[in-house]
Amino acid sequence: MLRVALAEAVKVLDLTKVNCPEPFMRTVKELATMKEGVLKVMFVEPQCLYMIIHAARMLNCKILENKNENGVFVLTIQKKE
């Protein structure tokens, strides 16, 4: 079960209607500009999954959730200062 502090807002990026590499590029841009927080990303392009995970780790982020819901990939990523 995913637990996030109530004071910590979760930003959601619904990228299910765009093709690769756009989910990757938009997720990395968002993570790079965030100071801290939680980002939930939804996308359908399987080739973006490991690209996003790798980039998140390089930006010192933690993957809180990684699941596939009927073909929609859902990643919840936490970034701390």
C-alpha positions in Angstrom: 0.0 0.0 0.0 1.3 3.4 -1.0 1.5 6.0 1.8 2.2 9.6 1.2 2.1 12.3 3.8 -1.1 14.3 3.6 0.8 17.6 3.3 2.7 16.2 0.3 0.6 16.8 -2.9 0.8 14.3 -5.7 1.2 15.8 -9.1 -0.3 13.6 -11.9 0.9 13.4 -15.5 -1.6 11.5 -17.7 0.5 10.8 -20.8 -1.7 7.9 -22.1 -2.5 9.7 -25.3 1.1 10.5 -26.4 3.7 8.4 -28.1 7.2 7.5 -27.0 9.5 9.3 -26.3 7.1 12.1 -25.1 6.2 10.4 -21.9 9.9 10.0 -21.1 10.8 13.5 -22.0 7.9 15.1 -20.1 8.5 13.0 -17.0 12.2 13.8 -16.9 11.5 17.5 -17.4 9.0 17.5 -14.5 11.3 15.6 -12.2 14.3 17.9 -13.1 12.3 21.0 -12.2 10.7 19.7 -9.0 12.5 20.5 -5.7 10.7 17.7 -4.0 7.4 15.9 -4.0 5.6 13.0 -5.5 4.8 12.5 -9.2 2.4 10.0 -10.6 2.9 9.2 -14.3 0.5 7.2 -16.5 1.5 6.1 -20.0 0.9 3.2 -22.4 4.3 3.1 -24.2 6.2 0.0 -22.8 9.5 1.2 -24.2 9.3 4.3 -21.9 9.0 2.3 -18.7 12.7 1.5 -18.1 13.8 4.8 -19.6 11.7 6.6 -17.0 12.8 4.4 -14.1 16.5 4.8 -15.1 16.2 8.6 -15.4 14.3 8.8 -12.1 17.1 6.9 -10.3 19.8 9.2 -11.9 17.9 12.2 -10.5 18.0 10.6 -7.0 14.3 9.7 -7.0 12.6 6.7 -5.5 10.1 4.6 -7.3 7.2 4.2 -4.9 4.9 2.3 -7.2 5.3 0.5 -10.5 2.3 -1.3 -11.9 0.5 -2.1 -15.1 -3.3 -1.6 -15.0 -4.8 -3.1 -18.2 -2.0 -1.8 -20.4 -1.6 1.5 -18.6 1.8 1.8 -16.9 1.6 3.7 -13.6 4.7 5.0 -11.9 4.7 6.9 -8.7 8.0 8.6 -8.1 9.2 10.5 -5.0 11.8 13.2 -5.2 13.4 14.6 -2.1 15.8 17.6 -1.8 
